[in-house]
Amino acid sequence: MTVTVRYPGRICLLGEHCDWAGGASLVVPLPLTVRVVCDPAPDGLIVESNLDGELLGQQWPTQGVVDRAGGPLRFVAAAAQALVQRGIAMRPAHLHIDADLPAGRGFSSSAAVTLATLDALCRHVGQTLGPADLADLAFVVEHDLLGVQCGRLDPIACAAGQPSWIRWLPGPKGQVSPKAQPIRPGGRFHLVAACFPYSRDTPGILSTLQDAWIGDLRDALQASRARAVYTAITAFGDVAAVGARAMMAGDAKALGACLDVAQQVYENHLADAFVALRAPALWRACQALRSHGALGAKFSGAGGDGSVIALLPDQPSALAAIDLLEVRGLPAWYCPFGKENP
């Protein structure tokens, strides 16, 4: 029997980096997705994929493997291994993976691939896991097995597939635990997302911020950098809570203002303090979008010249913003969410 599953990417509207530092995040799904079609196979785990226009194929033992240097399809092989470790016996499978979700642009393509693979392989053997279990297992695959510097936001947001507010609560051993709540938008929001035509260094950005976060406060420079990161991430979490209330109220202007606040915090406290987070192309794109009439514009994801999002007042202005971005060489998408008449 053929199994087909599809998972979206995600946009972090507000609250970046709070998933490892504490605070809150506001996320919405992208209309861009990863699709996995799983068929029975005579032997092994066979994968064929079309990711970012590149045709790839590989085969592993049925139980998968963990290979940190295994290329883009390493998430698939590690997902099978994670399921075996969980006690779910694998059967030979032939996976076909395709996506219109770009990789390396802050839209959680690896989380979507991992979730879709986990879900498809489970259904292939007659089992199902809920969104929370799939998100937990996807984090294990990426973070624990493959050593990816990532938090729990991406798999939680992609597995939910709907606007969500996530609180990141500190635990007794310093870990941060999520508490996710679906959000019902109070109106229609006209969001545009775009990515720059090159990959940013997400691991470098994360290590820069996390090293500063735990810096030696007895050293004046390290203390200054720790203060900058703490101030920025605290502000990101605070404005996410304000943005969630604006979304529920259907107040696009207030939500747009929250985007601008977050971008200003990024520029004042992070881009000025850390070379890895400087983003001149992002700044220029935000300025152009605001001049075009955007209610707010900001970075999305880890930061840097990776991706930019903007909230527009209506569909025509959103489509015009896409033209503006694409003329500048940025692939862009219209990502509306919420109901027209709630």
N, C-alpha and C positions, 0 to 999 in steps of 0.2 A: 504494500500500500504506500502511495506517495504522501509525504507530509510536506506542507508548505507553511512557513512562518515568515513574518516580516516585522522588523523592529525599526523605529525611527531614531534619527540622531536627536540631539537636544540643544537648546539654546539656554545658557545661563543668563537670564535677564539681570539678576542682581545676586550678590553674595558669593562671588568667586573666592576660592581658597578657604572658605569657612569650613569645608568638609574635613580639613585636617587641623584647623586652628580653633574651631568653635564659632558659633554665631548662627546665621540663618541664610538660606539660599532660596531664590525664586526661579523656577525653571519652567520651560514650555517645550513641547515636542516640535521637531522639524517636520515638514512635509517630505523631506529626503529620507530614504530608508535603505536598509539592507534586507535582502530577501534570501532565504535558504530553502532549497527544495531537496528533500531527502528521500532517496529510493533504496530498496534492498540491493545488496551487492553479493556476489559469490564469495568474496573474501576481502578482509582488510577494511580500512577507512580510506576511501578514494575521494579526492576533492578537486573540483574544477571551479575556477572563479574568474570573474571579470570585475576587478576592483580598480578604480581610477583609470579605466580604459586599458588595463594590462591583463592579458590572459595568462592565468597561472594554473598549474596542475601539480598535484603531489599525492603520494600514497604512503600510509603508515600501517602498523599493526592495528587491529580492531580496537584495542584499548588505548590507542593514541600514544603520544610521547610528550616529554617536556624538553624543548630545545630553544633556549633563550636567543640563539643566533639563527633561528630557523626561517627568518623572513616573514612576509605579511601573513602567511597561512599558519604561523606557529600558534596563533590563538585557537585555531580549529583543533589541532592535535592536542594542545594542552587542555582544551575543554573536555575532550573524550577522556583524558587521563583523570581529570578532576571528578568526572562522574563515576569512574571506576573506583576511585578512592572513597567516594561517598557510598559505595555499595551498590551502584546501579550497573548491572552487567550490560556491556555493549554487544550489539550485533553488527555484522558487516554492513556497511552503509556507503552509498554513493551520494555525495553532497554537491549540489550546484549552487554557487554563491554569486549573486550580482548586486550591484549597489549604484545608486546615483548620489550617494553621500560621500563627499570628498574626504580624503584622509589627511590628518595632520593639520587641520584648520580650526581646531577647537570645537568641533561639532560631535565628538564622541563616537567616531566611526569604529574604533576598536571595541568599545563597549557594546555597540550594536551588533557587530559581527560575533562577538563572544556570546551574547545573550541569544541571538538567533540560532547559533550552533548548539548551545546547550539545550534550548527548547526543542529543536528539531530532533536531536539525538534521543532525548527523553521520550518524545512522542513516538519515535521510531520503534522503541522497545515497549510501548504501551504504558508509559508512565507520564505524569504531568507534575510540574512544580509551579507553585504560585509565583507572582512577580517578586515578592520579598525574598523567597528562597533563591530564585534565579539571579537576582541582583547580588545576594551574598556570595553565591558560587562564582559569578562573573568576576567579582572583586578578588576572590581567591585565585582564579586563573591568571588575571593580569598582574596583581600585586605580589602574591605569594609564590606562585609557580614560575612566572615569567620575569619577575623582578621589575615590572613597570612602575615608575614613580607616579602613582595615581591615587586618588581618593575614592570614596564611595558615591560621590555625587553622580558621576556619569552612569553607572549601571542602574542606580535607583531611578534616575530621571528617564532613561531610555525604557526601562521595564514598565514604568508607570504609564507612559504614552499619553499623558494629560498634564495640564498645568498643575504644578505642585509647589507647596511651600515646605521646605525641609529645615527643621531645627537640628543643630549639631550640638549634642549635650555632652559635657565632659564626664568621663567615667572615673572610677576610683583609682585607676592605674595610669591616668593621664591620657587614655584613649578617648576618641570622640565618637559618640554613638548617634545614629540618625533617628529622627522621628518625623516621618513624612505625612503630609496632609494634602489631599487633593483640593484644588481651588476651582470654584465655579466663577468664571469671569462674569462681571455684571454687564458686559457689553461687547461690542466688536472692537478688536485691536488690530491695527494694520502695521505689522512688523516686517521689516526688511533685514535680511542677513546677507553678508558678503564675506568673501575671504580673499586675502592677498595671494598673488600668483606664485607663492613660494612658502615653504614650510618654516615655521618659527621653531626655536629651540625650547620646546616645552620642558624637557627634563632639566635643562640649564636654568630656566626661570624658576622652576619648583625648588631646585637645590639652592639657588641663590636666596630665595625667601625663607626656606626652612633653616638654612644655616644662620641667617640673620636672626630668625625667631629665637634660636637657642644660643645666641652669642654671649660671650663673657661680658656681663654688665660692668665689670670693673675696668674694662677698656673703653675709653671715651668714644672712639669711632664705632666699635661694636655696639655700644649702648645706644648711640644715635641711630644706627641702622635698625636695631631691634625696635626702638621706639617708632620709627617710620613704618615698619611692617605691622606692628601691633595697632597703631593708629588707623592705618588703611583698612586692615581686615575687620577691625571693630566697626568702622564706618560702613564697610560693605554689608555686614550683617544687619546693622541698624536700619540702613536704607532699604534692605530687602523686606523687612517687616512693614515699613511704610508703603513700599510698592505692592505688597500683597493686599493691603487694605484698599489701595487705589484700584487694583485689578478687580477685587470683589465688588467695588462700588461702580465699576464701569467708567472710571475717571481717567481717560487717556492723557489729559494734560498733566495730571498729578503723577502718573506713572512715567511719562516722558521726563518730567523734572527729576525724578529719582535716577533715571539713566544718566542725566547730565551731572548730578551730584556725584555718582559713582565714578564717572570719567574724570571729573575734576580732582577727586581724591587720588585716583590713580596717577594723574599727572603731577600733582603736588607732592605726594609722599613716596611714590615708587619710581616713576620714570626719572625724576630728578636725582634720586639717591642711588639707583642701580643701573649700570650700563646694560645689563641683560634685559631690562624692562623698558628701555627707551624705545619709542615707537613713533617716529616722525610721520610715517605714512598714515598711521592710524589717526594721529592728530589732524592731519590735513583732510582725511576723509570725514571725520566728525564735523570739522568746520564747514566743509562743503555741504554736508547733509543738513546742518542747522540753517545755513543760508538758503537752502532749497525749501525750508519750511518744516523740517523734522521737529517733533515735539521733544525729542531727546535722542542722543547718540552716544555710544560707548564701545569699549572693547568687550569681547566675550571670550570665555575660556581663561587660559593661564595669563594672557596678556601679550604684549609685544605686537609686532605687525603681523598678526595671524588672522583675526577675524574682527568684523565690526558689525554692530546691529544698530538699527534706528527705528523709532516709532513715529509713524506718520499719521496725519489726521484722517485720511480716507484712502480708498483704493486707488483713485487716479494719481494722487500724489505719491503713493507707494510705488506704483508702476513707473512713474517718472523718475523716482529716486533710483530704481534699478537701472534705468537708462544712464543716469548720471554716473553711477558706480561702474557700469560696464564700459563706458567710454574711457574711464580711468584705468581700465584693465583688470577690474575686480569682478569675477563671476558673482552674481547676486541672485537672490530668490525672494519671492513674496511669501511671507509666512503668517497669514492671518490666523487669529484664534479668538474664541468666544463667539457667542451667538449674535446674529443681527438684531433679533427681538427676544431678549431673555425673558 
